Amino acid sequence: MALKGIKVIEMIGLAPGPFCGTILADFGATVTVVQKLNPPPVDLMSNGKKAISVNLKTKEGVEILKKLCTTSDVLLDTYRPGVLEKLGLGPKVLLKENSRLIYAQLTGYGQSGCYRNKAGHDINYVAMSGLLSKLTKNGQPPQPPLNIIADFAGGSVICVLGILLALLDRTRSGKGQIIDASMTEGAAYIGAWLYKSQNTNLFSEEPGKNMLDGGFPFYTTYKTKDNKFMAVGSLEPQFFANLLVGLNLSEEIYTQGNIDICKKKFEEIFLTKTQEEWNTIFENLDACVTPVLDINHVGENVCHSTRKSFYKDKDNYFQPEPAPKLSTSPGIASGKQKAPKHGEHTVMVLQELGYSNSKIQDLIKNSCVYAYTNSHL
């Protein structure tokens, strides 16, 4: 795989950090999660990763992390700014000991600025990015699309991009560097096209009344007879014409300019048939009309089954395969592997770092590390 041989140390954190590590693991990196002594309340993305439990409040725990970083390529720090620095594990210290280390810091507001120490979550970062102001309709309070924009798109994915760029740069310079990944700035960057389009007629009206935010009848969703939904994206004239064919409506009456008339009529007609019936009607019509797939059945759709876009996990839920698909070094979903037990690889990792069995026993006894009971010395 593309990242085979790359060693990543992932400091345990909430959703953005673990997904960042998972992307790297999916494409071949060896990811070791540094956990706390007590197991996290929720752990959804540790599959395919090693798990070592370290008490960073002890000097021995700090020394262990230092040793890990001297033989690793990437450190993924998801703590608030200054936390690892206070422990003597900041980028200046670690890069001095391993000049090739890529020190990725993933936080809400970045490592500098007056908001650097403020707490927040996805909704706050999207709000501060400016994007949330556009996610509203009919004067209602804006709502973020789950925690996707800042946590995962502006956070995890942008941080991965930074890591890959730093790895590429290292092939030329021979040196690592520090990545300051702000989820707020990442979210804004993801929305760069939206910022660029402000002086066009695409978003000249108030939110919810524009072409791409549900304000036009040919770019929105409609409820079906069986309480499901269809997504319509018939922007171009040729697609709109085929939409009318599928709905059995006249082009002379229902033009793209007749916003209110079309909206009302389309709502009425979509309610007359089930989602499956509409799927059949539009299957051979190039109208940009698709079903809104239920997440629990998404992999059953022919679009995905013919590309093997999803797989079933051990609990029989559909999970997405890694994307994009690479022709010679494709990713393999780490989610297909078992999730490690808390501290499962503590002993193995310490042995790889050169600790003797007796020393490891002392570290466990003194609560400097935790090792899963089935990890034999």
Steps between C-alpha positions, in 0.01 A plus 500: 500500500603860441597576862659165583795554734374832637473491880238724661450576869142609566424667831157381603226756446149557375371437148729716277830352621395135483356543149821669389692199630255262336549657156875455538452141621262421213779583255768299672647703786573327831303700755558469874241665725635636826214448746459614857501251789120482504317393184312769306118505532461472122747346259374467143813531286778293653462204265824403334709708740732406785393613848744594776383641833739755652480724806646829376479643852807295585854569378522138385188546285644816346823317422307220329326746267832667424650165402199423282544827314871448437416201279177631347413715199190681625365614836131591496429736791132575564541657844443869567796727417777479757400173668780285359742791523447514879596133516821563312354340188460807281613519138829678579608220733385208286625642170840557660518129582350391166541762229293292256193498725180660368322654797132545407294712740125474440292746703185708473649845459868438434821544699496882506246781521270608781275194460780243526400388852122517459300180514266417216338237282415462133201734521721775647772460241251500211337807652834680524594396145209700362343197331229442760337832408415347161347179640155637573165534329189716539655700781545194722809461722790352299575133555828320420483175298590281797867543598639446152626841383749595773575175681557281196528708181673808640671302776591138422528524121683835495740372766568187292569727204751691711669178612529371144638834379755495783599142413548604138705803601713278723608297197669816372613671822564196717332683786163489673290801596211621713143497369258749655159365396210717618158343448351847468742599225465156342123537485536845341748360246260219411248777427740702283273466195212640703708801598605553138140488379373779724505758221300276263125448474533148644453628856362850450180426692464420869599145603245240392385694193796446269568250226726267700349519849154359434336818378440379145267209409759331279765475774339367816344187652145370483300266721361183343185297562682264739647785710840476337668764287637573154784742427461720194800679349370584154691827462578494129219536241549151355471341844198713588333387176550136599369576849177620343488185286527286813230704674284499184475881495488748213810707420277787388338541842772389736811697411806546718401860558161413651638439848183495711285314247762230447573459869138438592434267208819299551411449868154372404626260236787348701247412772306280256763225472742313723873559492553169322246593233678830441831316482361285221367801311826694515733203460539560126435875502806724527330750729729512808229347717606248764355340813601626843647173622454382855840464667403152623433375146737716296722212390208314343456761228633390161716814477705377796467123466651510148803690631524326837490841668387361836561195716317352798670521840479240776170650618355477148506876437613645170834682516666696217811366332802732488486773237638583252570169329866479398585275204831356625498567874137499613396545858361218713241596761652472846142462626507142374750418774413454865512795736784456751433452867595789725878481542518186288833585337667672796740215571583438134572868428716537811697192404555646154633815668757290686340474845580178687221282636594589857492871420161462335370322810621792713328751269173308528533464878566874545205597276727659242332285235206265478520168318206285402498192724542264204817675383761250612853601586 
